[in-house]
Amino acid sequence: MLDVKIDIEQALKDLADYEKSVENRVVQEIRVTGQAVRNDAVKFAPIITGFLRGGIQVGQIVNYALYVNAFTEYSKYVEFGTSRSKAQPFMNPAAESNRADHLRRIKKAVKG
């Protein structure tokens, strides 16, 4: 006969520790991706005065989402264009260029 003893309290503690460890790894990878997107957006943004590039910032992580924003009044017009000027996308290409690496790192972080 095989006797198995399970300490439920210890098992729950171990599970909580594992969950926190995974969460920490995922959050770290989100930060890495946010910084990479910001760096690429700065690189892709057109330069006239440098003000647009200087306004690109990484925000805080909320519910596993992190926003990289361009905080200039005219950034949306540069990204999407107007009736008088063609679009010069810099934010969307930056996000897309980091998508595959982000997914790979998140999968790795979850697997441990």
Backbone bond lengths (Angstrom), bond angles and torsions (degrees), N, CA, C in turn:
res aa  C-N    CA-C-N  psi(-1)  N-CA   C-N-CA  omega(-1)  CA-C   N-CA-C  phi
1 M - - - 1.437 - - 1.527 109.07 -
2 L 1.311 114.50 143.94 1.458 121.75 -177.89 1.512 108.48 -106.86
3 D 1.300 117.04 124.28 1.467 121.98 176.77 1.520 108.75 -103.56
4 V 1.306 115.93 127.86 1.461 121.64 178.18 1.509 107.76 -121.68
5 K 1.317 114.69 127.24 1.462 119.68 178.59 1.527 107.83 -114.79
6 I 1.309 116.17 126.54 1.457 120.97 179.61 1.518 108.43 -119.32
7 D 1.289 115.30 124.77 1.466 121.16 175.66 1.528 106.68 -91.00
8 I 1.326 116.52 97.94 1.467 122.24 -175.54 1.527 111.53 -58.90
9 E 1.306 117.01 -42.78 1.465 119.39 -179.34 1.524 110.74 -61.04
10 Q 1.325 116.73 -44.00 1.466 120.22 179.17 1.527 110.18 -67.45
11 A 1.311 117.28 -39.47 1.471 120.57 179.08 1.522 110.61 -62.33
12 L 1.324 117.49 -42.43 1.461 120.99 178.57 1.527 111.28 -66.07
13 K 1.321 116.20 -39.01 1.468 120.12 177.42 1.535 109.94 -64.15
14 D 1.329 116.21 -45.29 1.467 120.22 178.93 1.529 111.20 -60.74
15 L 1.324 116.02 -40.62 1.459 120.90 178.99 1.526 111.12 -64.55
16 A 1.326 116.48 -42.28 1.469 120.69 178.24 1.531 110.63 -64.51
17 D 1.342 116.29 -40.58 1.472 120.13 178.05 1.524 110.62 -63.47
18 Y 1.328 116.55 -41.56 1.458 120.82 178.76 1.527 110.61 -64.18
19 E 1.330 115.70 -43.56 1.468 120.41 179.38 1.533 110.60 -59.95
20 K 1.319 117.18 -43.33 1.466 121.29 179.64 1.528 110.84 -65.65
21 S 1.308 116.19 -38.95 1.454 120.99 178.65 1.525 110.80 -62.89
22 V 1.328 116.99 -45.19 1.462 121.32 178.06 1.521 109.72 -63.38
23 E 1.320 116.90 -44.48 1.467 120.84 179.85 1.530 110.62 -58.41
24 N 1.326 116.76 -45.01 1.464 120.65 179.90 1.522 111.66 -61.97
25 R 1.323 116.93 -41.54 1.470 120.51 179.10 1.529 110.86 -65.93
26 V 1.326 117.13 -42.28 1.464 121.07 179.84 1.529 110.52 -64.06
27 V 1.320 117.01 -45.86 1.469 121.24 179.64 1.531 110.14 -60.78
28 Q 1.322 117.13 -40.65 1.469 120.20 178.25 1.521 110.47 -62.21
29 E 1.323 117.44 -41.78 1.472 120.24 179.65 1.527 111.30 -68.20
30 I 1.306 117.63 -34.09 1.470 120.45 175.60 1.527 109.53 -62.78
31 R 1.326 116.26 -42.14 1.479 119.91 177.67 1.527 111.35 -62.36
32 V 1.324 116.34 -42.98 1.468 120.68 179.57 1.528 109.71 -60.26
33 T 1.323 115.98 -45.69 1.466 119.85 179.59 1.529 111.05 -64.25
34 G 1.318 117.56 -42.79 1.463 120.63 179.01 1.515 111.95 -57.77
35 Q 1.311 116.40 -43.33 1.464 120.04 179.83 1.530 110.52 -68.15
36 A 1.334 117.15 -38.34 1.466 120.54 178.44 1.530 110.89 -64.89
37 V 1.330 116.63 -41.87 1.468 120.52 177.89 1.525 109.61 -63.37
38 R 1.310 117.10 -44.61 1.469 120.52 178.45 1.524 110.94 -59.08
39 N 1.327 116.31 -47.31 1.465 120.06 -178.88 1.530 111.08 -60.94
40 D 1.325 116.55 -42.14 1.462 119.16 178.96 1.526 111.31 -68.71
41 A 1.325 118.01 -38.68 1.465 120.71 178.29 1.528 110.17 -61.60
42 V 1.316 116.50 -41.66 1.470 120.57 176.96 1.526 109.69 -62.11
43 K 1.316 116.35 -42.68 1.465 121.06 -179.63 1.535 111.32 -65.70
44 F 1.342 117.32 -38.79 1.464 121.70 -176.89 1.534 113.88 -82.41
45 A 1.325 118.06 -20.14 1.466 121.25 -176.32 1.523 110.52 -67.87
46 P 1.330 116.47 137.14 1.468 118.61 177.58 1.530 110.31 -67.29
47 I 1.307 115.00 149.97 1.469 119.85 -179.50 1.522 109.43 -108.59
48 I 1.300 115.06 122.57 1.466 120.50 168.63 1.526 106.08 -122.00
49 T 1.325 115.21 -59.74 1.465 119.59 177.88 1.521 112.01 -113.10
50 G 1.339 117.27 -15.81 1.463 120.80 -174.79 1.514 112.43 90.62
51 F 1.324 116.83 -8.57 1.469 121.30 -178.37 1.529 111.33 -64.36
52 L 1.327 116.88 -40.54 1.466 120.64 179.51 1.524 110.44 -61.45
53 R 1.307 117.10 -47.41 1.467 121.03 179.23 1.520 111.76 -61.18
54 G 1.310 115.99 -39.96 1.462 120.24 -179.35 1.516 113.41 -68.06
55 G 1.326 116.87 -19.90 1.459 120.42 -178.83 1.515 114.75 -91.61
56 I 1.322 117.95 3.56 1.470 120.90 179.96 1.526 108.34 -88.15
57 Q 1.330 115.46 119.51 1.466 120.54 -174.69 1.515 111.65 -136.91
58 V 1.325 114.52 154.05 1.460 122.37 175.19 1.524 107.94 -94.21
59 G 1.325 116.15 131.89 1.458 120.94 -179.99 1.525 112.31 -90.05
60 Q 1.314 115.15 -163.67 1.457 122.77 179.09 1.525 110.44 -89.25
61 I 1.318 116.58 153.33 1.460 121.51 175.70 1.520 108.53 -81.88
62 V 1.326 115.90 125.91 1.468 122.14 177.25 1.520 107.30 -132.97
63 N 1.321 116.75 120.34 1.475 121.47 -179.27 1.523 111.62 52.78
64 Y 1.304 115.85 46.35 1.470 123.29 178.63 1.522 113.44 62.57
65 A 1.298 118.08 20.78 1.465 122.63 175.39 1.522 108.57 -118.69
66 L 1.315 115.30 138.39 1.453 120.74 178.50 1.521 107.24 -130.40
67 Y 1.293 116.24 133.59 1.462 121.21 -177.56 1.514 110.06 -108.00
68 V 1.317 114.64 134.51 1.458 121.47 170.56 1.521 104.63 -108.35
69 N 1.311 116.50 120.56 1.462 121.58 -173.49 1.518 111.48 -121.33
70 A 1.322 114.60 150.39 1.459 121.76 171.08 1.527 106.10 -105.33
71 F 1.321 116.15 109.37 1.458 121.65 -173.29 1.526 113.06 -94.35
72 T 1.302 116.52 47.95 1.453 119.13 170.88 1.517 107.26 -116.16
73 E 1.281 115.69 150.40 1.463 121.30 -176.57 1.524 112.11 -60.82
74 Y 1.314 116.93 -29.81 1.462 120.61 -173.43 1.536 113.91 -104.65
75 S 1.326 118.44 4.81 1.466 120.08 -175.96 1.527 112.84 -59.26
76 K 1.329 117.34 -37.10 1.470 119.49 179.52 1.524 111.51 -65.23
77 Y 1.325 117.25 -32.27 1.459 120.32 179.17 1.530 111.16 -71.59
78 V 1.316 115.88 -33.86 1.462 119.93 176.45 1.529 109.21 -69.62
79 E 1.323 116.18 -46.74 1.477 121.09 -177.63 1.527 112.31 -62.98
80 F 1.318 117.04 -45.92 1.463 120.98 -172.09 1.526 114.62 -105.97
81 G 1.313 117.25 -12.79 1.460 120.78 -179.20 1.526 112.02 82.29
82 T 1.311 114.95 174.10 1.463 122.26 177.47 1.533 107.18 -137.09
83 S 1.302 115.62 -177.21 1.465 118.73 177.03 1.528 110.98 -67.21
84 R 1.329 116.79 -18.42 1.470 120.55 -177.74 1.526 114.18 -106.75
85 S 1.302 117.08 -16.43 1.474 118.95 -179.17 1.522 110.21 -137.25
86 K 1.313 115.35 143.06 1.456 119.32 -178.92 1.535 109.97 -76.14
87 A 1.311 114.68 156.22 1.464 120.90 178.45 1.529 109.93 -66.21
88 Q 1.323 114.07 143.76 1.462 121.75 173.62 1.528 107.35 -129.07
89 P 1.326 116.41 71.22 1.465 120.16 -173.49 1.530 112.88 -57.81
90 F 1.298 115.36 137.74 1.462 121.34 176.59 1.527 111.26 -137.28
91 M 1.338 118.19 -32.76 1.466 120.81 -179.46 1.532 111.73 -77.06
92 N 1.327 117.10 -51.40 1.467 119.57 -179.58 1.526 112.09 -61.69
93 P 1.326 119.52 -44.87 1.466 118.36 176.82 1.537 112.71 -61.01
94 A 1.324 116.29 -34.80 1.468 119.51 178.37 1.524 110.77 -65.64
95 A 1.324 116.77 -43.08 1.467 120.39 178.71 1.528 110.53 -65.04
96 E 1.316 116.21 -45.83 1.468 120.12 -178.25 1.523 112.17 -64.79
97 S 1.309 117.06 -36.65 1.468 119.47 -178.11 1.532 112.15 -68.74
98 N 1.322 117.24 -15.54 1.466 121.10 -179.57 1.527 113.29 -108.06
99 R 1.308 117.96 -2.89 1.467 121.78 -174.95 1.535 112.74 -58.72
100 A 1.310 118.08 -51.87 1.467 121.41 -175.55 1.530 111.36 -63.27
101 D 1.335 116.82 -44.49 1.470 119.80 178.65 1.521 111.32 -63.45
102 H 1.325 116.12 -39.31 1.463 120.18 179.14 1.530 110.71 -61.57
103 L 1.313 117.00 -48.41 1.467 120.18 179.89 1.522 111.50 -61.67
104 R 1.317 117.22 -40.50 1.462 121.08 178.20 1.529 111.29 -62.32
105 R 1.332 116.49 -44.75 1.464 119.97 -179.17 1.527 112.06 -68.01
106 I 1.331 117.41 -37.85 1.467 120.34 179.05 1.532 110.02 -65.36
107 K 1.318 116.99 -43.98 1.468 120.42 178.00 1.524 110.56 -59.41
108 K 1.326 116.25 -43.31 1.461 120.81 178.93 1.536 110.94 -64.24
109 A 1.324 116.92 -40.60 1.467 121.11 -179.70 1.529 110.79 -64.74
110 V 1.314 117.25 -38.66 1.470 120.58 -179.19 1.527 110.73 -70.44
111 K 1.313 116.06 -38.26 1.477 119.96 179.96 1.523 111.92 -71.87
112 G 1.314 115.50 -25.95 1.455 119.54 178.28 1.474 111.10 86.25
